[in-house]
Amino acid sequence: MATVVGKVETQHENMIHDAQMDIYGHRLATCSSDRSVRIFEVDKNQHRLIATLIGHDGPVWQISWMHPMYGNALASCSYDKRVILWKESDRGQWTKFYTHEVHASSVNSIQWAPPDTGLYLACGSSDGTISILQGSGDDKFSFLMIQNAHTTGVNAVSWAPSHPSGTTLDPSTKDYDVISKRFASGGGDNLVKVWKFSDEKNVWEMEAELKGHNNWVRDVAWAPDTGFTTSTIASCCQDGKVFIWQCKDLDKANWDIKRTMHTFDDVVWHLSWSVMGDILAVSGGDNKITLWKESHKGAWICISKQDTNKTN
Amino acid sequence: MDNYSGASWINENKLMLYNSSPENEIDFRVESWETNLDSLINKYIVFEGHSVFSEIQISNGNDVQSHSHAHRSLLRAAIQELGPDNEDDKKLVALYELVWSFCEVLFIEHLPGGCVLPYLMELMQWHFPQPVETLNDVLSFEEPMEHPKFWDCIVSLLFQGQINEALALLKITPDGGELCSFLEKMPLLNNFSGHSLSEFKISWSMWQENCKQNLESANFVLDQSVDILEILCGTLDAFIKYKDLAQTWYHLMTSYLLYTMPTVTVVTLHHQAKEMMGIYKDYLNPLDEILFSAMEFDAHSVLTQCITQFKNNWWLSAHLADILYHAKQLDDTELQYGCSLREYTLLHYASELIFHEDFWSIGMDYFMECKKLGKSYIETAVPRIPLENQNKALRVWSACEKHGLVSVGSNMCRVMSSAANQADQLGLALIWSLQAKDLVSVTKISETILDNYIETGGFSNLDFLDQLGNNKLLSNRLMFLGKYREFHNMIKTHQRNKAADLLVSLVESNLGPPRFQITLLLDSLPLINDADKSEDDNGVVMDSRQSHVLLKALEDMQIKKLLKESDMQKVETIRLALVTNLASSFLNEPW
């Protein structure tokens, strides 16, 4: 049964908005309304604060770890309209190495692309735009903008897996080199949108518009690719609905399968797929986390119900 | 999971929960689907199970029976040989063994004459060892009959077909003589060799007919003696009366069949099962349903129930699905989920293993047996295996090589290179970048090493460069670095002429970074100035052509404005030396 195996006292002086583990589960980053980002080293159930990153002038909404292939670094985004990239220079020494200041309003959501896609960071802002930072090594970055991505503000961005579903990384197949540069976004216009990079035009173009939500889309989460023939995006809404969208052929962008996973009584804030994409964690406005799993028969089942009483 | 505002995954089995409340604490929770693989008993079955599993894959469906036995024996060994480190784990493994045994006898075993009872009886004796334990206790009494469980002991021994042991106790009862005479004559399937099954059936029916006739006329001193004879006659009421001694419907069924249908075959077993389950209907649990599904030969249902019942540990579901598949008892129809049931269970079991520090490589093996989705799962999971040290990284890398995971392996090398680079271990970073065949990075690191040389005038830990072989050809910069090191080695070993030739060819080739040219030219100074110490007869190591090349390179640098103000002094020194050398070489060279 579920057990609490550790606690981290974050020492944040205000609300915590995000907490992310690095890919190996060794380091934890947290961010808060107290304008700081904190990094902890986690070993088994022990933890140790190794850095407090001060630099933002407003609440820090989200953090995203860069893939270690590109170095030990993370990005943070804030109400102060900025995205800051931090890196570990010598052991334990964390410094700001890039500030991305192009948005006219709060930056609500950031995420690094999967490593094979490239060194990209998508940033969604309340100003309705999405900027995509691209690193060229040597700590140099350029960026592209998507104007009017969601007219009343972007709430969430989530990258697609590097390799389109249905293909595997077998170098002997011709699909091996096909890298999908795509991400999904959700916003205040009640829409979920899929964006694709056009190599020819060097712009990010809208590839699909997923209509169905009747209120603000709070979060989108593109499921990891575990070899299925369909691509999957989960989205959640102010009105408590969680949708699962599926597409059998990404290049045709026919996201024609929409299923309501569940309708909650309260707003749903966040969605998070497990590493293998088998379980979806849903965070609701009622301060409850529920876990959902697709059974081998294809039905969505809440697998955390029995724990509800025990974890109080 | 109340009172949490957010959740973030650590790996497939671990979810971190946090809240925005003023306490500002973050809880790490291990969710219910994570197995405690650390107990000794679990480690044992994981390792042993893996070796049997691998053999099954190699033999590709041959000899399924002995492989099934191997799995079952390892479960029994785990229960018996490992100390009481965790009773709960032991109980769980005992359940695995029970489910496995039933599936083995029903789906896999080749039974002589189709008779299932001897097999079931052995299973009951193994799982319910109390009768023999009680027997020893009873016999330790001075007056065994006064033992409170004396009669229970006899009945439970009879229930398990332990005839000789039952006889030993019956002998000392007032009605012992008569009862023993019946029991001694009971034909047993185990001992009935050399005769046909039909001969056994006839002989057994005659024996029971005789018991039944005597039941009416018997004049026993004790009531219990009647019960005993009723059991021998196969009277259902007598069995129901002692159902608590059997504990479970499947034990009672086995006992009842011994005295009613000793030659029962697997095909008809489920009729009996239904009847016996009715007797225990208030005590049934999901395990009973699993066993019943097995008796109905519904492999699919057995597995889906195992998945639900043992959701914290996929060992049983995965291995059972695998063996049933190889025994051709489970088809590979694709589930709504996107793969076959066998693959579904293997994927989940492998996901459980891959994030464990001792089992990640075993997890990879299981993934690789999943033809449809395994590779994608592995691509997702392996990059998350922590690379704590070089040794672990090498092991993960060679596992990637073994399984042909080119992209994952190469990304892993890049991670290692990036980490080494950050720790200023440039040589190591270069090795990992080479392993990843990451040319951009190889070039970048090579240049950093050269820049460091400009600053410090030395190389550290670059011995590996001498063993690079053809790898040097991957990048111009690396080739340059290698050659430049070769140059230094020549200087060290006083091969000055060779060194001079190499130096000039390096200047000519433009393999190195432009900013490094001046360093190369400076390196010519000791060759020129110390020329008289040379082994060369005429005291000149560079001929006029070579001096020309270097002088031209120097001029080019000036024209292209590649020189800094601070270099000017050096330039003059080099020019003077080169011109002097040119003059000397003219003198020595034939016209």
Chai-1 contact restraints between the chains, C-beta under 6 A:
chainA,res_idxA,chainB,res_idxB,connection_type,confidence,min_distance_angstrom,max_distance_angstrom,comment,restraint_id
A,M1,B,S32,contact,1.0,0.0,6.0,A-B,restraint_1
A,A2,B,R29,contact,1.0,0.0,6.0,A-B,restraint_2
A,A2,B,E31,contact,1.0,0.0,6.0,A-B,restraint_3
A,A2,B,S32,contact,1.0,0.0,6.0,A-B,restraint_4
A,T3,B,V30,contact,1.0,0.0,6.0,A-B,restraint_5
A,V4,B,D27,contact,1.0,0.0,6.0,A-B,restraint_6
A,V4,B,R29,contact,1.0,0.0,6.0,A-B,restraint_7
A,V5,B,F28,contact,1.0,0.0,6.0,A-B,restraint_8
A,V5,B,V30,contact,1.0,0.0,6.0,A-B,restraint_9
A,G6,B,F28,contact,1.0,0.0,6.0,A-B,restraint_10
A,K7,B,E25,contact,1.0,0.0,6.0,A-B,restraint_11
A,K7,B,D27,contact,1.0,0.0,6.0,A-B,restraint_12
A,V8,B,I26,contact,1.0,0.0,6.0,A-B,restraint_13
A,E9,B,E25,contact,1.0,0.0,6.0,A-B,restraint_14
A,T10,B,N24,contact,1.0,0.0,6.0,A-B,restraint_15
A,H12,B,N24,contact,1.0,0.0,6.0,A-B,restraint_16
A,M15,B,S20,contact,1.0,0.0,6.0,A-B,restraint_17
A,I16,B,Y18,contact,1.0,0.0,6.0,A-B,restraint_18
A,I16,B,S20,contact,1.0,0.0,6.0,A-B,restraint_19
A,A19,B,S8,contact,1.0,0.0,6.0,A-B,restraint_20
A,A19,B,Y18,contact,1.0,0.0,6.0,A-B,restraint_21
A,A19,B,I26,contact,1.0,0.0,6.0,A-B,restraint_22
A,Q20,B,S8,contact,1.0,0.0,6.0,A-B,restraint_23
A,M21,B,I10,contact,1.0,0.0,6.0,A-B,restraint_24
A,I23,B,R384,contact,1.0,0.0,6.0,A-B,restraint_25
A,Y24,B,P386,contact,1.0,0.0,6.0,A-B,restraint_26
A,G25,B,I10,contact,1.0,0.0,6.0,A-B,restraint_27
A,G25,B,N11,contact,1.0,0.0,6.0,A-B,restraint_28
A,P68,B,V415,contact,1.0,0.0,6.0,A-B,restraint_29
A,M69,B,N411,contact,1.0,0.0,6.0,A-B,restraint_30
A,M69,B,R414,contact,1.0,0.0,6.0,A-B,restraint_31
A,M69,B,V415,contact,1.0,0.0,6.0,A-B,restraint_32
A,M69,B,S418,contact,1.0,0.0,6.0,A-B,restraint_33
A,G71,B,S418,contact,1.0,0.0,6.0,A-B,restraint_34
A,P115,B,N411,contact,1.0,0.0,6.0,A-B,restraint_35
A,T168,B,K375,contact,1.0,0.0,6.0,A-B,restraint_36
A,T168,B,S376,contact,1.0,0.0,6.0,A-B,restraint_37
A,L169,B,E379,contact,1.0,0.0,6.0,A-B,restraint_38
A,L169,B,S407,contact,1.0,0.0,6.0,A-B,restraint_39
A,P171,B,V406,contact,1.0,0.0,6.0,A-B,restraint_40
A,P224,B,T380,contact,1.0,0.0,6.0,A-B,restraint_41
A,D225,B,S376,contact,1.0,0.0,6.0,A-B,restraint_42
A,T226,B,L373,contact,1.0,0.0,6.0,A-B,restraint_43
A,T226,B,S376,contact,1.0,0.0,6.0,A-B,restraint_44
A,T226,B,Y377,contact,1.0,0.0,6.0,A-B,restraint_45
A,T226,B,T380,contact,1.0,0.0,6.0,A-B,restraint_46
A,G227,B,L373,contact,1.0,0.0,6.0,A-B,restraint_47
A,G227,B,S376,contact,1.0,0.0,6.0,A-B,restraint_48
A,F228,B,G338,contact,1.0,0.0,6.0,A-B,restraint_49
A,H270,B,G6,contact,1.0,0.0,6.0,A-B,restraint_50
A,S272,B,A7,contact,1.0,0.0,6.0,A-B,restraint_51
A,S272,B,W9,contact,1.0,0.0,6.0,A-B,restraint_52
A,S274,B,W9,contact,1.0,0.0,6.0,A-B,restraint_53
A,S274,B,E12,contact,1.0,0.0,6.0,A-B,restraint_54
A,V275,B,W9,contact,1.0,0.0,6.0,A-B,restraint_55
A,V275,B,N11,contact,1.0,0.0,6.0,A-B,restraint_56
A,V275,B,E12,contact,1.0,0.0,6.0,A-B,restraint_57
A,M276,B,E12,contact,1.0,0.0,6.0,A-B,restraint_58
A,M276,B,S351,contact,1.0,0.0,6.0,A-B,restraint_59
A,M276,B,T380,contact,1.0,0.0,6.0,A-B,restraint_60
A,A281,B,A7,contact,1.0,0.0,6.0,A-B,restraint_61
A,S283,B,G6,contact,1.0,0.0,6.0,A-B,restraint_62
A,S283,B,A7,contact,1.0,0.0,6.0,A-B,restraint_63
A,N287,B,N3,contact,1.0,0.0,6.0,A-B,restraint_64
A,N287,B,S5,contact,1.0,0.0,6.0,A-B,restraint_65
A,K288,B,D2,contact,1.0,0.0,6.0,A-B,restraint_66
A,I289,B,M1,contact,1.0,0.0,6.0,A-B,restraint_67
A,I289,B,Y4,contact,1.0,0.0,6.0,A-B,restraint_68
A,I289,B,A7,contact,1.0,0.0,6.0,A-B,restraint_69
A,I289,B,L17,contact,1.0,0.0,6.0,A-B,restraint_70
A,H296,B,L335,contact,1.0,0.0,6.0,A-B,restraint_71
A,H296,B,Y337,contact,1.0,0.0,6.0,A-B,restraint_72
A,H296,B,Y344,contact,1.0,0.0,6.0,A-B,restraint_73
A,K297,B,Q336,contact,1.0,0.0,6.0,A-B,restraint_74
A,G298,B,Q336,contact,1.0,0.0,6.0,A-B,restraint_75
A,S304,B,M1,contact,1.0,0.0,6.0,A-B,restraint_76
A,T311,B,M1,contact,1.0,0.0,6.0,A-B,restraint_77
A,N312,B,D2,contact,1.0,0.0,6.0,A-B,restraint_78
